[in-house]
């Protein structure tokens, strides 16, 4: 969902913001077409101070004293009053859950296991399986992993190394966010064309189109606003040289016929 929000934001920027700014820059008379901006949802998820992923990373770095309960409690404290897109009723709070009003609809999240999954650590069972393997290569891999994670030397040194590793390790959320930003930068360097896939029905049945579901997806994805911009504006633009190279022959043909 975080990826969907980020790519939707890029769609908004390319189709709505840059398109309409271009008309303004060229002095074309233009009435700005309003659209729903989802930047506030991205801020809720990835903001450096108070975003859900940031809180999750902070909790993971604090070590053993933090768990899923302390994480979701911190999320409630920091997000309830700062974002209209975030919500958690009494029942959800008692179960460690919360809801986010995404551009495509509301989604409920259960924070059970968030901390463990975000740390990206090898499970103890897997480490023991590697260590007890009859294959020497697998045993060596297990030794390297154990040394890298826990360090070597005394028990106190191992603990210090473990704490240092926990602080410096890039979390799953951090890795995903970094890869997502890299993807967006790569897309920004291109001239993207968008193909929207619509789910015809919730039952995933062939040949059945639920009109309400289809229309709702068109509205949530900004497709209707994009159509308004295309109809009111100039979706195809060429430089004079490019236009002449492609269509100049028509001018010559017209002149010949007129003569």
SVG drawing of the C-alpha trace seen along z (x, -y; Angstrom):
<svg xmlns="http://www.w3.org/2000/svg" viewBox="-23 -34 61 69">
<polyline fill="none" stroke="black" stroke-width="0.4" points="0.0,0.0 2.9,-2.3 4.2,-1.6 0.8,-2.2 0.6,-5.6 4.0,-6.6 3.3,-5.7 -0.1,-7.4 1.7,-10.6 4.0,-10.4 1.0,-9.9 -0.6,-13.0 2.6,-15.0 3.1,-14.0 -0.5,-14.1 -1.9,-17.0 0.8,-19.3 3.4,-19.3 0.8,-19.3 -1.1,-22.3 2.1,-24.1 3.3,-23.8 0.1,-25.6 0.6,-28.4 4.3,-28.7 3.4,-29.1 0.8,-31.8 -2.2,-29.7 -5.5,-30.7 -6.2,-27.8 -8.5,-27.1 -6.8,-24.8 -8.5,-21.4 -8.6,-20.3 -7.5,-16.8 -7.1,-14.8 -3.4,-15.0 -2.3,-12.1 1.0,-13.6 -0.5,-13.7 -0.8,-9.9 2.9,-9.6 3.8,-11.9 1.9,-9.7 3.8,-6.7 7.3,-7.9 7.8,-11.3 11.2,-11.5 9.8,-12.7 6.6,-10.9 5.9,-8.7 4.8,-5.1 7.9,-3.6 10.2,-6.0 8.5,-5.0 8.9,-1.4 12.6,-1.8 13.1,-3.7 11.4,-1.0 13.5,1.7 16.7,-0.1 15.8,-0.4 16.2,3.3 14.6,5.8 12.6,3.3 10.4,2.5 7.8,4.8 4.7,4.6 2.7,3.0 5.2,0.2 5.3,-0.4 1.6,-0.7 1.3,-2.8 3.9,-5.2 2.0,-5.3 -1.3,-6.2 0.4,-9.0 2.1,-10.6 -0.3,-9.9 -3.8,-10.3 -3.5,-14.1 -1.3,-14.8 -3.1,-13.1 -6.7,-13.0 -5.9,-9.9 -5.1,-7.9 -7.8,-6.4 -8.1,-3.9 -11.2,-3.3 -11.3,-1.8 -11.8,1.8 -8.8,1.4 -6.6,0.0 -7.4,3.0 -6.3,5.3 -3.2,3.3 -4.8,2.3 -5.2,-1.0 -6.7,-2.2 -5.3,-4.4 -7.6,-6.2 -5.7,-5.4 -6.5,-7.1 -8.2,-3.9 -10.1,-3.3 -9.7,-2.5 -7.4,0.3 -7.0,1.8 -3.6,2.9 -2.8,5.4 0.6,4.6 1.2,8.2 4.7,9.2 5.6,5.8 8.7,5.5 10.1,8.9 9.5,8.6 11.1,5.2 14.3,6.3 15.0,8.7 16.9,11.1 17.4,14.8 15.1,16.9 16.8,18.9 15.4,22.1 17.1,21.4 20.4,20.6 20.3,23.9 19.4,25.7 22.4,24.2 24.8,24.9 23.7,28.6 23.9,29.2 26.0,32.1 27.3,30.0 30.6,28.2 29.8,25.3 26.4,24.6 28.2,24.9 30.7,22.2 27.9,20.0 26.2,20.3 29.5,19.4 30.0,16.3 26.4,15.2 26.8,15.8 30.1,13.9 28.7,11.0 25.6,10.7 27.1,11.3 30.8,10.5 33.5,12.5 35.3,12.4 33.8,12.1 30.1,12.2 30.1,8.5 31.8,7.8 29.2,9.9 26.4,7.9 28.0,4.6 28.4,5.9 24.7,7.1 23.5,3.6 25.7,1.9 24.5,4.3 20.9,3.6 21.4,-0.2 23.3,-0.1 21.3,2.5 19.0,1.3 15.5,2.4 13.0,4.0 11.1,0.7 14.2,-1.2 15.3,1.1 11.9,0.9 11.7,-2.9 15.1,-3.3 14.3,-1.0 11.0,-2.8 12.7,-6.2 15.3,-4.8 12.4,-3.5 10.7,-6.9 13.9,-8.7 14.3,-6.4 10.7,-7.0 11.2,-10.7 14.1,-10.5 11.7,-9.0 8.5,-10.0 6.0,-7.7 2.8,-6.4 0.3,-5.0 -1.9,-1.9 -4.6,-1.6 -5.7,1.9 -9.2,2.1 -10.7,5.0 -14.0,5.8 -15.5,7.5 -14.6,8.5 -15.2,12.2 -12.6,12.2 -15.2,13.8 -14.6,13.6 -17.1,11.7 -18.7,9.9 -18.4,6.2 -19.6,4.5 -20.2,1.0 -20.0,-0.5 -16.6,1.1 -15.3,0.0 -16.5,-3.6 -15.1,-3.7 -11.7,-2.7 -11.8,-5.4 -12.6,-8.0 -10.1,-6.9 -7.3,-6.7 -7.8,-10.2 -8.7,-8.9 -11.8,-11.1 -9.7,-14.2 -7.0,-13.1 -9.6,-12.8 -10.8,-16.4 -7.2,-17.7 -6.7,-15.9 -10.0,-17.1 -9.5,-20.7 -5.8,-20.9 -3.3,-19.7 -2.3,-16.1 -0.1,-15.9 2.7,-18.5 5.5,-18.7 8.3,-21.1 8.0,-23.1 10.9,-21.1 9.4,-17.8 6.0,-18.8 7.3,-20.1 9.4,-16.9 6.3,-14.7 3.5,-16.9 5.3,-19.3 4.6,-17.1 0.9,-17.9 1.6,-21.6 3.4,-21.0 0.6,-18.7 -2.0,-21.3 0.0,-24.0 0.4,-21.8 -3.3,-21.1 -4.2,-24.8 -1.8,-25.7"/>
</svg>
